[in-house]
Amino acid sequence: MPQSSLSFRIWLAIAGTVMGVSAQAQPLALVGATAIDVSHGGTETRDLTDAVIVLDEGRIVAIGPRSKVRIPPDAKLLDESGKFVIPGLVDGFCGMQNQAEANAELYEGVTTISASGDDRRGTLFLAADPSPHVYVMDSAGTTDDWSVLRGNPVWRARLADHDHPHELTPEETKAQLTATSVAGSRGIWIGHNITAANARRIIQQGRKLHLVTYGEFVGTAYQAGIEAGVSTLLHMSRLELGLARPDLVAAAAADPEGPGADVAYSDAERVAPDDPRVTRYGDLLVAHDVALMPTFSLFYLELPDHRNLWKEPAASILNPANMGAASNPETGERPFDTSQHRADAEGYARRLWALDRAILARHPIVLAASGATWNGTMPGISLHTEMELLVRAGLTPRQALAAATSNYAEHFGWSELGTVAPGRRADLVVLEADPTVDIRNADRILEVFVSGERLDRASLLKRPAQR
């Protein structure tokens, strides 16, 4: 695809209009619901009862008590009495390969995704109709067969990794960051083979280009990445590497894909939750305002009390063949070669879970993300399991909601989304029950609005021709 075409499609996906959702035909007034307050990380509780929310031209133009908000005379009134309104949900790390996955996201109230293509999640599909808002994530500082810049003749040969990625020079990295920003990318993944000096450059230049940075470090020590100001750290099973002994961290940095890294990961995994290293790590995150994006859902099926996600309505349009390491549709369980393999995997997940709960107890910023479609995760559905797991890990339901909404506005600077407030994009989810009482109520969805347009949720479950 020519780069000009690629850039235009990315721009369409991340601009104020969602492909497949027409411009709002007339003002809408949602009347009588309770608007849930998710501001300040979910620490505020100023819910607005009997609210009027006016939507026009894809934005929220007014919100307040029924007695104080003027409803435009040409507005269409929607009676939402007894219902609850939250901002459209954000999945901060996932893929989207086809129309069915786009439909599943929307059906589950996920109106914005930060997404990329990779060898686990396939090619990022930007022609969905309808679609959530897609904020494209790219890599930087390394060759990458999945980079959005591979469509650019100038970059095609320079970024080919042939399954053996290598780090780019500082000059190449700077040019790559500029090019992917011009193409419309909103986030940058800093991967395993990026060394500390290049990671600092990526973070610093990314900040100037308004690109958020995702750290999945090995070649860079976690402390160095945190002190450099990375925006967020990805993944339970990765972020714990910051707990390993310093000498093993150095060995991992010198051997990011080999035995040196394996030894460091093994050391980190066996740190006790009450070890002082855990306290120091959590405090370091807080001191440097670095968010955690644990993607717990990638281990949902290895943790206790999981359910068969194929029983969810949105799963009916999904194809397990498109998912990496998909669970069995009949049982909902991940396949294992032996019972010992299953026991090992579950033990590993529980050790990491205990560590991450201890880190979260230090109160860093948390961002909800599903990691779909890898390791049994599913578009849309797994963002709800992520919020459930965040509550199990110690967050309140309101804080878990904030992790999937307002925290992205407050931490990433995505001020167009995240709260039900004037000037924000009119992405809303209407619920039949209060999600601050039980986070599972966030999945009791009645209506979804994207850029002010109310979606026909039933039609989203009609199986698209392309699955």
N, C-alpha and C positions, 0 to 999 in steps of 0.2 A: 504494500500500500504506500503511495507517495506520502511523504511527511506532511505536506500541506493538508491532505485529506485526514490523516491521523490526528493532527493538531485540532482540526475543526471538529472531529467527532469527540475528542476529549473535551474540548470547550463546551460542546453541546451538553455533555454529560454532567459537567460540574458547574455550569452557569445556573442562573436562577430558574430556568425552565427545565423540566424533566422531559426527555423524549417520550412521546406517546401520551403526554398529558397536555391538553390544549390550554390556551390562556383562559383564565377564569372569566366566565361569561358575564357574571353579575355579582354584586356584593352578596356575601352570605353572613347571616347573623345566627350564631349558635347561642341559644337562650336557655338558661336554667341549670346548667351543669355546675359542678365544682371543679375549678381549675386548680390542679395540683402544683404546689410550689416545690420546685427542685433546685432552687438557687443555692449558691454557696456550698456546693458539695452535698446537698441534701440535709444541711443542718438547720435550715429555716423551715417553719411550719405555717406559713401565712397563706394557707389555701383560701381561695375565693369562692364562696358559696353563692348560688343563684346568680352566676356570672353571665354577662353578655360578651361574646367574643365576635368581633366584626372582621371579616376577611374580605380583602379587595385587591385585585391585581396581583394575586399571589402572595400577599403579605398580610400579617395581622396589623390592622390599622387602629384597633381600639379594644380594650378589655377593661371591665370594671363591673360594679354592681348594677343590677338591672335598673335601679333608680337613677343612675348617673350617666349611663352610656346612651348617646343618641344613635338610634338605628337608622341608617339611610333609608329614605322612602322607597327606593327601588330594590332594597335588599330582599333576598329570599330568607325567610325565617325557618330555622330548624329547632324544634322543641327537644332539648336535651335534658329535661328535668329528671333529677334523680341519677344522672350519669356523671362520669368523671372524665376530665380531659387532661391528657399529658402531651408533651411535645413528641413529635415523631422520633422514633428510636434511631440511634446511630450504632452501626457495627464498625468498629475501628480497625478490623483486620480480617479480610476474607477474600474470596474470589467470587466470580460470577461468570459462568460459562455459557449460559443460554437463557432463553425466555422463561422457561419453567422456573429457574432459580430466581430470576427477577420477580416473577409472580409470587413465589413463596416468601421472598423478603417483604414485599408490599402487604401480602395477606397477614403477615405477622406484625405489621406496624413499623417495620424497619424502612424508613424513608430516606436514609442516607447511609452509604457504605464507603469506607476507605478500602480500596481493592487493588489487587495486582494479579498478574498472571505468574505462575511458576510451575515447576515440574510436579507439584502435588495438587494444584488447584486448576491447572489448565490455562487456556488462553482467556484473557479478560474480554468479555463480550460487551461492547459498547453500543450495540444497535437495538437494545431491548425496547419494546413498545407495548405496554408502559414500562417504566423503569424507576427504581429509586435514584436519587441524586448519586452520582458516582464521583468520588474524589480519588483520582488515580494516584497510586503509590508506585514509585520507581526505585531502582537501586542507584547507588553512586559509588565511585571509587573502585569498581571492579567490572570485569567483563561479565556479561549476563545475556544469555540467549533469550530471556524473557523481557528485557527492557523495552519500554515503549519506543525508545530511540532506534530499535532495530529496523523500523520502517523507514528510517532516514538513510539514503545511500551513503552519506558521509560517515555514519556511525555503524552501519551494518557489519562491515568487516572488523572494525576496531573493537566491537563488543562481543563478537563470537567467542564463546568459551569452550565449545566442544567437550562439555562435561568436565573441564579442568579450568575453573575460573582463576584468574590472577589479578592482582591489584594493579590499578592504573597509576600513572605518575601524578604528582600534584597538579601539573598543568592540564593533563587530560581530565582529571577529576573536576577541576574548576570549569572547564569547557562543558563537560557532561552535565554538571549541575545547572548551568545556565541554559543549555539546550533543553533539558527535560522540564525546567520551569517554563520556558517559552512554549513548550508543547502542551502545557496545562497541568502538569503534575502538582499535587498538593502535599505529598509526603515522600520521604526518602528512607529506605531501609538500609541500615549500615550493618553489613553481614560479617561472617566469621573471619574472612581473610583480610579485613581492613585493619591496618596497624594504627597505633594510637595517634601518631602525628597526622595521618590522613583523616582519621575520625574527627579530630579537632577541627581540621579545615572544613570538612563537610558540615559539621554542626554550625560553625561560625558563618560560612557562606550561606548555608540553608536558612539561618535566621534572617540574613539580609534579604533573601529572596522569598521570605514568608513561607518556607517549606518546613513542616514539622519533621522531626527525625526520630526514627524507630531504631533502637539499639538491640541487636542480637549478637553481642560481642563474643569473640574468642581471641582474635588477634589483638584486640584492645582490652586491657584490663577494665573490669566494670567500674572500679573507682575512678579511673582516668576518664571514662566516658561520662560518668555522672558529673564529675567536677568540670568537664568541658561544657556541660549544659544540654545533653541529649534530652529530647522532649519526653520520651517514654521508653521503657524497657519491656521487651516482648517475652512472653511464654513462661509459664511454669515448666520446668525442665531445662530452661536456659538461664533465666535470671538468677538462679541459685548459685551460678558459677562465681558470683561476687562474694560468696562465703568461703571459697576454697583458700587454703594456705597460700600466702604470697609467693612462695617458691614454686608451687604448683601452678599458680596463675601465670607466672612468668614462663614456665615450661609449656603451658597451653598456648600462650601467645606466640611462642616460637614454633609450635606444631599444631595449628588450629584445626586440622582435619585428621590428625593422627593419634597415636598412643598418648602423647603428652596431654592432649585435651581430654582423652578418656580418663586418665588418672585424676585430673583436676575435677572433672564432673563427679567421679566416684567419691572423692573426698568431700565435696560440697553436699552431696546427697546424704551423707552420713552425719552431718552436723546436727546436734541435738537442738530442738526448738528453743530450749532455754540457755543455749550457749551465748556468751556475751557477744560473739560475732554477729549473731542475728540482730541483737539490739543495736549494735553499731551500724549495721547495714541499713536497717530501717531508718535510723536517725540521719544517716548520710543522705538518703533519698529525700527526706523531709527538708533537710537543710538546703538542698540544691533544687527543690521544687520539681523533682523528677517524678513523673507518673509511672505507675505499674499497669501493664496491660497483660494480665496473667493468662488469658485464654484458657481458663479452667475447663471449658467445655471439651477441649481436646482430650481430656482425661475423664470425662463424664462417665463413660462406660466402664472404667476401671474403679470408679469410686462407688461407695455404697449407695443404695436407695435410688438407683437410676431406673428409668422406665423405657419402654420400647418407643422410640421416637417415630417409628414408621406408622404408629397409630394416630399421629397428629394429622388433621385434615390436609395441611399443606404438603405433607409427604406424599400424598396420592399422585402428585404431578411430577415428582422427582424420580430420577433414574439412578439406581445405585451404581450402574456402570460408569457414571460420570464422577463418582466420588472416590477419593483415595482411601483405601482401607475401610470401606463401608461396612456398617454392621449388617447382620443378617435380617432381612425384612420380616421374616417369620418370628424370630425370637427377640430382635432388637439388640442382640449381643455381638460383640466383636469375635470373629473366629480366632481360635488359638490352636496351635498344633497339638499341644498336650495340656493336661491339667496343671502340670508344673509350670509351663510357660504362662498360663493364666495367673497362677498364684504369684509368680515373680513380677508380672506386670502390675497386679493389684497392690503388691507390697511396695513396689517402686512408687506408684501413684500416691499411696497413703503417706509415705515418708516425705515426698515433696509437698503434699497438701499440708501436713503438719508444719513444715518449715514456712510455707507461704502464709499460713494463718498467723504465725508468730510475727512475720514481717509486717503483715497488714495491721497487726495490733499497735504498731508504731505510728499508724495513721498517715501513710503517704496518700497522694492522690491516686484514685483508681479509675481506669477507663475500661468499659465493657467491650469485649470483642469475642467473636465465636471461633475464629480460625477456620471457618467452613471453606471448602468441603474436604477436610482431611480428618482421618482418624475417627470416623463415625459422626462428625458434625454435619449439620444440615442448614441450608440457607434459611434465615429467619427464625426457624425453630430453635436453633442452638443459641441465639442471643438470649432467648428466654431462659434456657438452662443456665446460661452464664450468669444472669441476674439471680437465679435461684442459688447458685453456688456461691455467689458473693455474699448473699445473706447467710448461708451456712458458714461462711468463713468469718462472719462477725459484723458485717455491715447491716444497718437497718434497711428495711425495704425502701425507704425514701432515699437513702444513700446509694443503694443499688440502682434505683431509677436515675439518679443524678449521674452515675457512672456511665449510663447509656444515653445521656441527654446533655445536661448543662455543663458537665465537666469538660466536654469537648469544646464548648464555647469559651469557658473560663480558662482552660489550660492551653488549648491549641489556638485560641484566638478565632475560632470559627463562629463569629458573633451573629451570623445570619440564622443560626439554628439554636436548639437546646433549651429554650424556655418559651412559655406562652406569654409573650409580651409584645407591645407595639413595635413595629419595625422588623420583627423576625419573620422569616419565611413561614408561610401558612402551611406547615407540615404538622398535623395534629392526629392524635389517636383518641377515640372516644371509647370508654370502657363502661361495662355494666356494674362494676364493683370497685371498691377503693383499693388501689394498689399499695397504699402506705400501711394497710392493715395486713395484707398478705401479698407478697410479690407475685404469686401466681395469678393474682387478679389482673396483672398487666397483660395477660394472654386472653382475658375475657373481652375480646375486642368486638365492638359493634360497628364502628366506622373508622375509615382512614382517609385523611385529607393530604394531598400532595400539591404543594404550591396553590392551595386554595380550592382544588378540585376534589370532590368526593368520589372515591373509587367505588366501583361495583365489585365488592369483595367476592361475591358468588362467582362472577365471571372469571376471577383470577384462578379458580380451581378447575376451570376447563382446560384440559390437557393441551398445551400448545403443540403445533405441528413439529416444532424443533424442541427436543427435550434434552 
